[in-house]
Amino acid sequence: MEDRAAGQRVHDFFEVSSGLSPDEALFEAERCLQCKKPKCVNGCPVGIDIPSFIAEIALGNFRKAAEIIKADNMLPAICGRVCPQETQCEGQCVLSGKEKPISIGSLERFIADWERAHGTSVPDSQPPTGRHVAVIGSGPAGLTAAAELSRLGHRVTLFESLHEAGGVLMYGIPEFRLPKEIVRAEVEQVLAMGVEIRLNHLAGRSITVPELMKFDAVFLATGAGLPNFMGIPGEQLNGVYSANEFLTRVNFMHADQFPGYDTPVKRGSRVVVAGGGNVAMDAARVARRLGAKVTLVYRRREEDLPARANEVIHAREEGVEILSCANPIRIVGDTGVTGVECVRMEMCALDETGRPSARPLDGMTFTIDADMFIEAVGQGPNPLLISEIKGIEREKAGNVAVDAEGRTSVPRIFAAGDVATGAATVILAMGTAKEAARSIDRMLKEE
């Protein structure tokens, strides 16, 4: 897919890529070898029948391709934009070792966008079972579980604490990577399957745990919205944000609608972002669009960055400076941020992730002038609801402990997505949610 020029897109929040044209999609689909044992399907966490939908595209049967995708994934336009296909389905493509793999993500996005423009439909559901399931949280895990349970014939009520559904898809991902209209459209398709949604309902408060336990099953999909902090001096200063707070403010306070909207969001002129994942790249690229000079500080080497390669390329093109082998150790300032003191890092033996462990070099410190500091160093589950559930076991990191089928230690309560795995990708949250939903289905139908 062709990207818009960096000099143009850094001044707005429109999508970076315009997607494939029908002719481009046909050409790309015709490259597929239609393997007898397709490894790409094994690389897809939600198990889409990839060869079949690509074959339909090659024949020009776009609507049939959409039906095949939505048999396994009700959020294809979202996944086509934000999934790390290069390490999943496309990474398993047999062409990846010889030439360029099939652009599966681009084709998925094309089909989803085409169907939305030409009239959408939802898969048929099984006959009603008479069982009622509560799903807590309307992010990717909650939407996936709700759609799967509804498809299997169960009545589903989806509880969302905010005023709009979508979870991290709405508040945590910038508009230039995932337009809000795309999220709203795919949420509407899930609701069209018969899912009931209750907005502005904070589970544990608006609806109590005893009230939730009256449902036949409860599915927790509250995500990982509690940010981690580095614990360095100066974090109490004005101008220090978690990436989660910064991105949420921008998304919900209309900072992406400049210059016509008078937003209360603070705009830094010199911003330092700590971290190296996709969230860090999002925060850095948003800060650039709001007019700042941005330095992203990462403690390991650039080749160790956990963010998608494409996001790193886009960030560099848009003017984000990436400073590797460095780590913030102090935020400078009296009442507000005036700088960020960092230390140079040396790379030591490989850790359990296969990346070199980073160790600070004595005396090798320097300070970057800044008026805003954003920490993107991970996040964990919000304990508000899970702390109210008696007997539910949690892992050391705070996430809910589940077995291979998504069961928690409390009967009839299941969990999946970031609340169970810790912060991960959208598609991994969807994959675990789909498995947990099927586990709920087996439990209810056995009864």
Sequence and secondary structure as in RCSB ss.txt:
>XXXX:A:sequence
MEDRAAGQRVHDFFEVSSGLSPDEALFEAERCLQCKKPKCVNGCPVGIDIPSFIAEIALGNFRKAAEIIKADNML
PAICGRVCPQETQCEGQCVLSGKEKPISIGSLERFIADWERAHGTSVPDSQPPTGRHVAVIGSGPAGLTAAAELS
RLGHRVTLFESLHEAGGVLMYGIPEFRLPKEIVRAEVEQVLAMGVEIRLNHLAGRSITVPELMKFDAVFLATGAG
LPNFMGIPGEQLNGVYSANEFLTRVNFMHADQFPGYDTPVKRGSRVVVAGGGNVAMDAARVARRLGAKVTLVYRR
REEDLPARANEVIHAREEGVEILSCANPIRIVGDTGVTGVECVRMEMCALDETGRPSARPLDGMTFTIDADMFIE
AVGQGPNPLLISEIKGIEREKAGNVAVDAEGRTSVPRIFAAGDVATGAATVILAMGTAKEAARSIDRMLKEE
>XXXX:A:secstr
  B  HHHHTTS S SB    HHHHHHHHHT    SS HHHHT TT   HHHHHHHHHTT HHHHHHHHHTT S 
HHHHHHHS GGGTHHHH GGGGTS    HHHHHHHHHHHHHHH           S EEEEE  SHHHHHHHHHHH
HTT EEEEE SSSSS THHHHTS TTTS HHHHHHHHHHHHTTT EEE S  BTTTB HHHHTTSSEEEE     
EE     TTTTSBTEEEHHHHHHHHHHTTGGGTTTS       SEEEEE  SHHHHHHHHHHHHTT EEEEE SS
 GGG  S HHHHHHHHHTT EEE SEEEEEEE SSB  EEEEEEEEEEEE TTSSEEEEEEEEEEEEEE SEEEE
 S EE  HHHHTTSTT  B TTS B   TTSB SSTTEEE THHHH S  HHHHHHHHHHHHHHHHHHHHH 
